[in-house]
């Protein structure tokens, strides 16, 4: 299947991708900031259409990817290696898990692990009005939050990451979305079809990371205000984006083996420290019990939650939450998929899928339990005030929870400081990973793109976040990212078909060769027996 595209043709294709992607991003940013009101109205209308008419489609895609990933584990394809048969993993399991989680959802879960359960505590379709704000509502709220960050999303990332690693490292094609379409379109992936697939991937990655950077900068600003009294304002948040983007660019210049790996491992160590502090200084027995309760409750209800489509067309909850998350995961799939593929060469399909599904889901469930149930305990049995803090300013939810833990001034400052540093490091990890992925896409799958591209795209990602933050366009941008998931979902389905077709052809060929070898061995044995008999006679 390896393609033999000429160097001249590859250079021309790279130029098309580079100029085309920049033009697409700049045009979208200009459209958003020139008339933010109209852009917001347009994006919200499109989001409403998706939520009302296509929620079943988004839910179906996510469920299909999870089922497919589980099937791949037990299928004969599970033993196929993502690389040559002699290849072995480049990174240790700890480094691999750290990069999986840090680049994928670290900054997002730090932002939402308290706010989301508290929102669901106040109302969701699975509780009655009488149950709002009760212990029963708290359990349902934790179930929903873990569901949104659990197996279903990681099933999508597992499929995308695995098919990209398969086509790149086993079939010798570029590490880009277009390669997954090779079994369908052949060499035409180096033309407009492939360009369209990769441009949609760049689009989702740039605006997905820009939105996360904007939200991360807001919460970081809140943390610095809480610790040092720094003014909470858009100019301060823009300065934070510029500084962090510069650090991220320096990190991406050092490559995956140094900057990104070291930062990811640092993130994981800090994450362990902050979770341990929450357990020790929080309601320890309650939290440990809640983890097992939450995990069992989530596993018990995961199938029903996964396939549930809200029958009430007037209720916007599913569109605001589940469909938002599923669109967000789909929009981010190219970014996380390519990055996961980049760090997973040499693993078998079975090993890869189990690792991508289980490890991040368990950590997400544990993290949401420790942070979210600490806030729940304060709200239900303690000083209260978490609901008011979340409703007033979602970025304050984490720091208000630490404050209300009533652990003394010194420990409050220590824990708030660690959380603020984590925001910075997860921010940098997400930004440098995204920059590396974008450069890989625009350079036709080159895993080591030129340094000047890394600098340009690192600056461009930060600039997009800063410009949209200044224009007040983050809300519209979040919605636009969900809308961007719709066209990419078509590419996703085609890519999955291409994967299954290629896997079937490979195993069929292997089986055919095995039969031929056995037949040749038998024929050789028969010849030997005849020769012996002839000699004896």
Buried (B, 14 or more C-beta within 10 A) or exposed (E): BEBEBEEEEBEEBBEBBBEBBBEBBEEBBEBBBEEBEEBBEBBBEBBEEBBBEBBEBBBBBBBBBBEBBBEBBEBEBBEBBBBEEEBEBBBEEEBBBBBBBBBBBBBBBBBBBBBBBBBBBBBBBBBEEEBBBBEEBBBBBBBBBBBBBBBBBBBBBBBBBBBBBBBBBBBEBBBBBBBBBBBBBEEEBBBEBBBBBBBBBBBBBBBBBBBBBBBBBBBBBBBBBBBEEBEBEBEBBBBBBBEBBBBBBBBBBBBBEEBBBBBBBBBBEBBEBBBEBBBEBBBEEEBBEBBEBBBEBBBEBBEEBBEBEBEEEEEBBBBEBBBBBBBBBBBBBBBBBBBBBBBBBBBBBBBBBBBBBBBBBEBBBBBBBBBBBBBBBBBBEBEEBBBEBBEEBBBBBBBBBBBBBEBEEEBBEBBBBBBBBBBBBBBBBBBBBBBBBBBBBBBBBBBEBEEEBBBBBBBBBBBBBBBBBBBBBBBBBBBBBBBBBBBBBEBBEBBBBBBBEBBEEBBEEEEEEEEEEEEEEEEEEEEEEEEEEEEEE
